[in-house]
Amino acid sequence: MSLTFSHVSCAYAPGTSAASVALQDVSFVLEPGELVVVLGPTGSGKTTLLRAAAGLLPIVAGAVKVDGRPVSGSGAVRGSVGLVFQRPESQFFSLTVEEDCAFGPRNLGRGSSDALADAHAALSTVGLDPRSFGAREPWSLSGGEARRAALAGVLAMRPRYLLLDEPTAGLDADGRAAVSAAIEAARRDAGVMVVTHDSEIFLGHADRVLVLSEGRSAFSGDVTELLAAFDRLSSSGAVQPPEVPRTLMLARERGLPVVGALTLDPLVAAAMLARAVGDCEGGPL
């Protein structure tokens, strides 16, 4: 069982003078229980990849399959892939948060009571009390609340593969913690792929990392391999190292003993480096 991207290429407005290639020959496999983090600069094809993986964008070459079946068209399994967009307002259309979250399960054939139960469970998972938020209009939510409600709406469908586009963007510390906990909970039953610029939050828990550059795969491997490739990837502009790896790389360049720890708090790692440099050079960093 897996969500499989095999040598996929995508283009916008194909066959026209305005055609623009967005992905070129990209492959990956996402299995249930895995967390795959997708990195890359703006315009590298990350959102295009998620949309193609969810069956929302036609491909011009290659194949996208879910558990051996096509992700869209004849033979596709409805509800097996869930996508949370970067802008939550693009997902809302019901008058209340509760109804919005219950729409997906109901559309998959679950009865009203089961759909509401799924909606309430999903809201609780992302840290929104259904008793307080269920009757609210989605457009009355704060930015952080809206992002979590959009995630709940997809979680309520219980997808086998969960795709998230910048799920922690714009959230405060509590919101990021709630979303991270919800993603970890989703991994019990689903494979999760996260496109993010908040890589510190996810890299310490990632099984594999995919880096895109100009629509192509610039790197695919585990986190240890990513650390080893950071110099090459940063020099090519494919990725900007997050704070902790960047701090550890700086320490290594200065000849300091480094013990890699992706899960360190960035401020703690920076303080450790400052102290180490101060000890070696006789003064503060």
C-alpha positions in Angstrom: 0.0 0.0 0.0 1.4 3.4 -1.0 0.8 6.7 -2.8 3.2 6.4 -5.7 4.5 9.2 -8.0 6.3 7.6 -10.9 8.3 9.9 -13.2 5.6 12.5 -13.1 5.6 15.7 -15.2 3.0 18.5 -15.0 2.4 21.6 -17.0 0.0 24.5 -16.9 -1.9 25.3 -20.1 -0.3 22.4 -22.0 -0.5 22.6 -25.7 -0.8 26.4 -25.8 1.6 29.2 -26.3 1.3 29.9 -22.6 2.4 26.4 -21.5 4.6 26.3 -18.4 6.2 23.1 -17.1 5.8 22.9 -13.3 7.2 19.4 -12.6 9.7 17.3 -14.5 10.2 13.6 -14.0 9.5 13.6 -10.2 9.2 10.3 -8.3 8.4 9.4 -4.7 6.6 6.9 -2.6 4.5 7.7 0.5 3.5 4.8 2.7 1.0 4.7 5.6 2.6 5.8 8.9 5.4 7.8 7.2 6.1 11.5 7.3 7.7 12.9 4.2 8.7 16.6 4.3 8.9 18.6 1.0 11.3 21.5 0.8 12.4 23.9 -1.9 12.3 27.6 -2.8 9.1 29.4 -3.9 8.2 28.4 -7.4 10.0 25.0 -7.2 6.8 23.0 -7.8 5.9 22.0 -4.2 2.2 23.0 -4.4 1.9 21.5 -7.9 3.2 18.2 -6.6 0.6 18.1 -3.8 -2.2 18.9 -6.2 -1.1 16.3 -8.7 -0.8 13.7 -5.9 -4.4 14.5 -4.8 -5.6 14.1 -8.4 -6.6 17.7 -8.8 -4.1 18.5 -11.6 -3.7 16.5 -14.8 -0.3 15.1 -15.5 1.4 15.1 -18.9 3.7 12.2 -18.3 4.2 9.4 -15.7 1.6 8.0 -13.3 0.1 8.7 -9.9 -1.4 5.7 -8.1 -3.0 5.1 -4.7 -2.6 1.5 -3.5 -2.1 0.4 -7.0 -5.1 2.3 -8.4 -5.2 5.6 -10.3 -5.6 8.7 -8.1 -8.4 10.0 -10.3 -10.7 8.9 -13.1 -12.0 5.4 -13.6 -11.1 3.0 -10.7 -10.1 5.7 -8.3 -11.0 5.3 -4.6 -12.8 8.4 -3.3 -11.5 9.9 0.0 -8.2 8.0 0.1 -6.1 11.2 -0.4 -6.8 14.4 1.5 -5.3 17.7 0.7 -5.2 20.7 3.1 -4.6 23.9 1.1 -2.3 26.7 2.2 -5.2 29.2 2.4 -7.9 27.7 4.5 -10.6 30.1 3.3 -10.4 28.3 -0.1 -11.8 25.2 1.6 -14.7 26.6 3.5 -18.2 26.8 2.0 -20.6 25.8 4.8 -22.3 28.2 7.2 -20.8 26.6 10.3 -17.5 24.9 11.2 -19.3 21.8 12.3 -21.1 21.4 9.0 -18.0 22.2 7.0 -16.1 19.4 8.8 -19.0 17.0 8.5 -19.5 17.5 4.7 -16.6 15.3 3.7 -17.6 12.2 5.7 -21.2 12.7 4.7 -20.2 12.9 1.0 -18.3 9.6 1.4 -21.6 7.9 2.5 -21.5 8.1 6.2 -24.8 8.8 8.1 -25.4 12.2 9.6 -24.7 11.1 13.2 -21.4 9.3 12.2 -20.4 12.3 10.1 -20.9 14.7 13.0 -19.0 12.4 15.3 -16.1 12.3 12.9 -16.2 16.1 12.6 -16.2 16.6 16.4 -13.3 14.1 16.8 -11.3 15.9 14.1 -11.9 19.3 15.7 -10.8 18.0 19.1 -7.7 16.6 17.5 -6.6 20.0 16.2 -7.3 21.7 19.5 -10.7 23.3 18.6 -13.4 22.4 21.1 -16.5 21.5 19.0 -18.8 22.9 21.7 -17.1 26.3 21.3 -16.3 26.3 17.6 -18.8 24.0 16.0 -21.5 26.6 15.6 -19.1 29.4 14.5 -19.0 30.7 11.0 -15.7 29.6 9.3 -15.1 33.2 8.2 -15.3 34.4 11.8 -12.3 32.4 12.8 -8.8 33.9 13.3 -6.1 32.9 10.8 -4.7 30.2 13.1 -8.2 28.8 14.0 -9.2 28.7 10.3 -6.0 26.8 9.4 -6.8 24.2 12.1 -10.4 24.0 11.1 -9.4 23.3 7.5 -7.2 20.5 8.7 -10.0 19.1 10.8 -12.3 19.0 7.7 -9.8 16.8 5.9 -9.0 14.6 9.0 -12.7 13.9 9.4 -12.7 12.0 6.1 -10.0 9.6 7.6 -7.8 9.7 4.5 -5.1 7.1 4.1 -2.8 9.7 2.7 -2.8 13.3 4.1 -1.1 16.1 2.1 -0.6 19.5 3.7 0.6 22.8 2.2 2.3 25.0 4.7 0.1 23.8 7.7 1.9 25.9 10.3 2.2 29.2 8.3 1.0 32.2 10.3 0.3 30.2 13.5 1.4 31.1 17.0 3.3 28.7 19.2 0.1 27.1 20.5 -1.3 26.7 17.0 1.9 25.1 15.7 2.0 22.7 18.6 -1.7 21.7 18.0 -1.2 21.2 14.3 2.0 19.2 14.9 0.2 17.0 17.4 -2.6 16.5 15.0 -0.2 15.4 12.2 1.5 13.0 14.5 -1.9 11.5 15.5 -2.8 11.2 11.8 0.4 9.2 11.1 -1.1 6.3 13.2 -3.5 5.6 10.2 -2.2 7.6 7.3 0.9 8.6 5.4 1.6 12.3 5.7 3.4 14.6 3.3 4.1 18.2 4.4 5.2 21.1 2.3 6.7 23.6 4.7 9.1 26.5 5.3 8.9 25.7 9.0 11.3 22.8 8.5 12.6 22.8 12.1 9.1 21.7 13.3 9.0 18.6 11.1 12.5 17.5 10.2 13.2 15.9 13.5 10.2 13.5 12.9 10.5 13.0 9.2 11.2 9.6 7.7 12.2 11.1 4.4 12.8 14.4 2.7 12.2 15.5 -0.9 13.8 18.8 -2.1 12.5 20.3 -5.3 14.3 22.9 -7.4 12.9 24.3 -10.7 10.3 21.5 -10.9 12.9 18.7 -10.5 13.9 16.5 -7.6 17.2 18.0 -6.2 17.3 15.5 -3.3 15.5 12.5 -1.9 16.6 10.7 1.2 16.5 10.6 5.0 17.3 13.4 7.3 20.9 12.2 7.9 21.5 12.2 4.2 19.9 15.6 4.0 22.4 17.0 6.5 25.3 15.6 4.5 23.9 17.3 1.3 23.1 20.7 2.8 26.3 22.3 1.6 25.5 21.3 -2.0 21.8 22.1 -1.8 22.4 25.6 -0.2 25.1 26.6 -2.7 22.8 25.7 -5.6 19.9 27.6 -4.0 17.7 24.5 -3.8 17.1 24.9 -0.1 18.0 27.2 2.8 19.1 25.2 5.8 16.7 25.7 8.8 18.1 27.3 11.9 19.4 24.3 13.8 21.2 22.6 10.8 22.5 26.1 9.8 23.9 26.6 13.3 25.5 23.2 13.3 27.0 23.8 9.9 28.5 27.1 11.0 30.0 25.4 14.1 31.5 22.7 11.8 33.0 25.3 9.5 34.7 26.9 12.5 36.2 23.6 13.5 34.1 23.2 16.6 33.0 19.7 17.8 29.4 19.2 16.8 26.8 16.7 17.9 23.9 16.9 15.5 20.5 17.3 17.0 17.7 18.3 14.7 15.2 18.4 17.5 17.1 21.0 19.5 15.3 24.3 20.0 16.9 26.8 17.6 17.7 29.2 20.5 19.3 26.5 22.5 21.5 25.4 19.6 22.5 29.1 18.9 23.3 29.6 22.6 25.4 26.4 22.6 27.3 27.6 19.5 27.8 31.1 21.0 29.2 29.6 24.2 31.5 27.3 22.3 32.9 30.0 20.1 33.3 32.3 23.1 35.3 29.5 24.9 37.5 28.9 21.9 38.1 32.6 20.9 38.1 34.1 24.3 35.0 36.3 23.8 31.4 36.3 22.8 30.2 35.4 19.3 
